[in-house]
Amino acid sequence: MTKQLLKNAPREAAFLLREHVEVLPGQVVSKTLAQNQSLSITLFAFDKGEEIGAHESEGDALVTVLEGNGRFTVDGEAYTLGPGESLLMPSPKPHAVFAPETFKMLLLVVFPQPEKEEK
């Protein structure tokens, strides 16, 4: 039996990511698809007016808006993205997410790996 590396998504079937996370009133909803020391893949759904405040990440974060519009602030500069648009938020710059309307996004974070010592 093969270990399942991705979860919370249909296997061997076409699907729309945006349909696999639901906007709930007054909430930021997340659904993890993969999480390990190298990579994190998470779906998010934001209700209007919700946000994730400024924070830093150890890895580079790539967001892609799936539905609606989201506002992303990276190191003090704001970007508004719509469906199909992506933004790379490099580590360790502070970044934040705000929902001027309900929206959904996919977040991929790639974490640095320790360098192997040469023998």
Backbone bond lengths (Angstrom), bond angles and torsions (degrees), N, CA, C in turn:
res aa  C-N    CA-C-N  psi(-1)  N-CA   C-N-CA  omega(-1)  CA-C   N-CA-C  phi
1 M - - - 1.453 - - 1.531 109.50 -
2 T 1.318 116.36 133.24 1.451 122.41 -179.29 1.519 110.26 -84.72
3 K 1.322 116.01 136.85 1.464 120.93 177.55 1.525 109.60 -67.57
4 Q 1.331 116.68 133.54 1.465 121.54 179.43 1.527 108.78 -81.05
5 L 1.332 116.80 115.56 1.462 121.88 -177.41 1.521 112.18 -89.73
6 L 1.325 116.69 -32.41 1.464 122.01 175.96 1.521 108.15 -109.19
7 K 1.337 116.07 139.43 1.457 120.21 -179.97 1.522 110.03 -127.93
8 N 1.313 115.79 171.51 1.472 122.92 176.26 1.524 113.90 60.91
9 A 1.333 116.13 31.27 1.466 121.19 177.20 1.526 108.43 -147.76
10 P 1.329 116.91 146.56 1.465 119.85 178.46 1.530 111.00 -61.83
11 R 1.299 116.01 145.47 1.462 121.12 179.96 1.526 109.23 -103.48
12 E 1.314 115.25 135.80 1.460 122.48 177.53 1.525 112.40 53.76
13 A 1.337 115.10 43.48 1.464 121.31 178.07 1.526 108.46 -151.28
14 A 1.310 116.66 139.68 1.467 120.19 175.84 1.523 108.65 -71.04
15 F 1.329 116.57 142.02 1.464 120.74 179.35 1.525 110.05 -157.57
16 L 1.304 115.94 165.30 1.460 122.87 176.26 1.519 108.56 -103.41
17 L 1.324 116.75 119.95 1.464 120.39 179.70 1.526 112.12 -53.83
18 R 1.324 116.72 -41.03 1.472 120.50 -175.39 1.521 112.60 -60.87
19 E 1.328 117.16 -21.06 1.464 120.56 179.59 1.528 112.90 -85.00
20 H 1.331 117.30 -1.36 1.461 120.36 -176.56 1.521 113.84 -106.87
21 V 1.331 115.94 14.13 1.460 120.87 171.43 1.518 106.67 -146.31
22 E 1.333 116.17 138.25 1.458 121.26 -172.60 1.533 111.39 -111.14
23 V 1.336 116.13 136.04 1.461 120.96 173.21 1.526 107.67 -74.55
24 L 1.334 116.24 127.47 1.460 121.40 177.20 1.526 109.12 -119.34
25 P 1.336 118.02 142.36 1.462 121.21 -176.47 1.530 112.39 -54.51
26 G 1.348 115.22 128.82 1.460 121.58 174.65 1.512 115.35 69.50
27 Q 1.337 117.41 19.89 1.463 119.27 -174.91 1.520 113.30 -133.13
28 V 1.320 113.45 159.08 1.459 122.90 163.81 1.525 104.33 -109.40
29 V 1.310 116.52 117.01 1.466 121.97 -177.93 1.521 108.46 -104.10
30 S 1.335 116.41 135.42 1.461 119.70 176.44 1.517 109.88 -127.37
31 K 1.337 114.85 148.75 1.460 121.85 176.62 1.518 107.26 -136.07
32 T 1.316 116.46 116.12 1.451 121.97 -178.57 1.523 110.57 -78.65
33 L 1.327 115.76 129.73 1.459 121.62 175.54 1.529 111.05 -100.23
34 A 1.342 116.67 -32.73 1.465 121.94 176.80 1.522 108.84 -157.66
35 Q 1.337 115.67 144.84 1.470 120.03 178.92 1.525 107.87 -153.97
36 N 1.322 115.41 119.78 1.466 120.06 172.58 1.528 108.11 -154.27
37 Q 1.319 117.04 -171.81 1.468 119.41 -175.65 1.521 113.47 -69.77
38 S 1.327 117.39 -14.92 1.456 121.32 -177.90 1.514 114.32 -101.88
39 L 1.355 116.22 -30.52 1.450 120.40 -167.45 1.520 111.66 -151.38
40 S 1.320 115.22 145.18 1.462 121.63 171.72 1.528 107.33 -131.89
41 I 1.338 116.34 131.23 1.460 121.59 176.30 1.523 106.77 -126.68
42 T 1.336 116.35 120.80 1.461 120.81 -174.31 1.521 110.80 -139.60
43 L 1.325 116.06 136.72 1.466 122.53 171.14 1.518 108.12 -91.21
44 F 1.328 116.95 141.56 1.462 122.07 176.96 1.524 110.11 -129.98
45 A 1.327 115.43 146.53 1.463 122.88 171.40 1.526 106.95 -131.23
46 F 1.326 116.86 126.04 1.465 123.11 -177.62 1.522 109.34 -113.30
47 D 1.317 116.44 131.66 1.451 119.68 169.25 1.534 107.53 -77.56
48 K 1.312 116.29 156.64 1.462 121.41 179.27 1.527 110.49 -54.40
49 G 1.335 115.60 130.99 1.465 121.61 177.50 1.519 114.41 88.17
50 E 1.315 118.23 -7.70 1.467 120.93 179.72 1.529 109.86 -82.38
51 E 1.335 115.42 159.90 1.456 119.04 -178.29 1.517 112.24 -156.15
52 I 1.307 114.29 162.44 1.459 122.97 166.86 1.516 104.17 -115.78
53 G 1.319 116.02 116.27 1.458 121.55 -175.44 1.524 112.69 -65.35
54 A 1.312 114.69 169.56 1.466 121.77 -177.27 1.519 110.94 -58.41
55 H 1.320 114.76 133.46 1.453 122.00 178.28 1.527 108.10 -156.43
56 E 1.315 115.99 168.47 1.455 121.91 177.24 1.518 108.68 -113.64
57 S 1.315 115.47 154.43 1.454 121.63 178.01 1.521 108.80 -124.42
58 E 1.319 115.94 148.20 1.461 120.26 175.84 1.521 111.28 -75.47
59 G 1.341 116.62 -16.62 1.461 120.52 -178.74 1.513 111.91 -117.62
60 D 1.330 115.61 166.01 1.462 121.13 173.29 1.521 108.35 -75.52
61 A 1.338 116.34 133.64 1.463 121.96 -177.14 1.527 109.88 -112.34
62 L 1.328 116.03 128.69 1.454 122.46 176.93 1.523 107.82 -115.48
63 V 1.342 116.62 121.03 1.459 120.50 177.00 1.520 109.13 -109.58
64 T 1.334 115.26 145.25 1.454 122.60 172.81 1.519 107.03 -132.32
65 V 1.336 116.45 123.07 1.468 120.90 178.93 1.523 108.29 -76.58
66 L 1.318 115.39 132.14 1.461 122.04 -178.63 1.518 112.48 -101.17
67 E 1.343 115.99 -29.85 1.476 121.16 -175.74 1.523 108.26 -160.32
68 G 1.325 117.52 139.80 1.466 121.46 179.79 1.517 111.08 77.24
69 N 1.338 115.50 -161.04 1.464 122.31 -179.86 1.512 109.64 -130.67
70 G 1.330 115.83 138.80 1.461 121.37 177.58 1.509 110.34 -127.16
71 R 1.332 115.14 151.90 1.467 120.17 177.28 1.528 108.50 -111.31
72 F 1.313 115.13 125.86 1.451 122.68 -177.53 1.522 108.17 -117.33
73 T 1.308 116.69 132.84 1.458 121.22 177.38 1.522 107.52 -115.64
74 V 1.328 115.45 124.21 1.459 121.55 -179.89 1.516 107.92 -123.79
75 D 1.326 115.48 116.54 1.462 121.28 178.10 1.534 111.43 51.62
76 G 1.352 115.82 39.95 1.459 121.90 176.06 1.519 115.52 89.72
77 E 1.325 118.78 -8.75 1.466 121.22 179.95 1.529 110.19 -103.55
78 A 1.354 116.41 130.27 1.470 121.65 -176.03 1.527 111.30 -95.62
79 Y 1.343 114.50 141.96 1.459 123.04 177.46 1.521 107.62 -133.15
80 T 1.334 117.46 131.57 1.456 120.81 174.13 1.520 107.53 -106.86
81 L 1.339 115.82 124.48 1.456 122.05 -176.64 1.515 110.39 -117.54
82 G 1.324 115.72 143.92 1.450 122.83 175.35 1.514 110.90 -112.83
83 P 1.322 116.94 -177.32 1.462 121.76 -176.67 1.531 113.00 -52.60
84 G 1.328 114.70 130.21 1.458 121.33 178.71 1.512 114.32 87.64
85 E 1.334 117.89 -10.74 1.463 120.25 -179.83 1.525 110.50 -89.43
86 S 1.340 114.65 147.27 1.459 121.46 -177.87 1.520 110.53 -127.80
87 L 1.335 114.66 159.51 1.463 121.56 178.57 1.520 108.11 -146.07
88 L 1.330 116.20 133.17 1.458 121.80 174.42 1.518 108.85 -95.20
89 M 1.319 115.77 122.84 1.460 121.80 178.73 1.528 106.89 -109.71
90 P 1.335 116.73 99.30 1.460 119.68 -172.40 1.525 113.68 -73.51
91 S 1.312 114.16 147.05 1.458 121.60 173.93 1.518 107.92 -73.62
92 P 1.296 119.24 144.73 1.452 130.51 -2.64 1.530 112.78 -101.39
93 K 1.326 117.33 25.68 1.462 119.95 -175.72 1.535 111.00 -62.30
94 P 1.340 117.19 136.65 1.461 119.39 178.20 1.526 110.52 -66.11
95 H 1.326 115.45 142.33 1.456 120.32 179.85 1.532 109.31 -145.58
96 A 1.348 114.57 157.16 1.458 121.83 -178.70 1.522 108.56 -145.01
97 V 1.346 115.87 161.14 1.464 121.78 179.86 1.519 108.07 -131.06
98 F 1.343 116.84 135.05 1.466 122.46 178.05 1.522 108.93 -133.66
99 A 1.334 115.93 142.95 1.465 121.77 -179.40 1.525 110.48 -106.27
100 P 1.349 118.18 96.75 1.466 119.76 175.69 1.535 111.00 -68.61
101 E 1.328 115.62 -17.27 1.463 123.92 174.54 1.527 105.57 -150.30
102 T 1.318 118.32 171.28 1.464 117.91 176.68 1.528 108.41 -62.88
103 F 1.325 114.96 138.93 1.460 118.10 176.95 1.517 110.30 -155.59
104 K 1.356 114.18 163.36 1.457 122.22 179.16 1.520 108.76 -128.67
105 M 1.328 114.86 147.03 1.458 119.30 -179.47 1.517 110.74 -146.88
106 L 1.318 114.76 159.93 1.454 123.18 171.78 1.518 107.13 -109.89
107 L 1.325 116.39 131.94 1.462 122.17 179.33 1.521 109.05 -117.24
108 L 1.333 115.81 126.65 1.468 121.66 172.43 1.517 107.13 -118.04
109 V 1.310 116.82 128.16 1.460 121.28 176.69 1.524 107.36 -121.43
110 V 1.330 115.45 126.74 1.456 121.68 177.45 1.522 107.18 -108.50
111 F 1.337 115.26 121.29 1.460 121.14 -176.02 1.519 110.98 -96.78
112 P 1.347 117.00 145.79 1.467 119.64 177.74 1.527 109.59 -67.52
113 Q 1.315 114.46 147.95 1.463 120.04 178.17 1.519 108.89 -108.76
114 P 1.323 116.42 143.46 1.464 118.30 177.91 1.520 110.58 -61.46
115 E 1.308 114.85 140.31 1.459 118.80 178.99 1.518 109.28 -73.50
116 K 1.319 115.25 137.97 1.459 119.95 179.54 1.514 109.31 -78.25
117 E 1.337 114.07 137.38 1.467 119.02 178.23 1.526 109.26 -75.52
118 E 1.326 114.59 138.89 1.462 119.11 176.37 1.521 109.24 -80.72
119 K 1.325 115.54 141.13 1.477 120.13 -179.27 1.496 111.01 -105.06
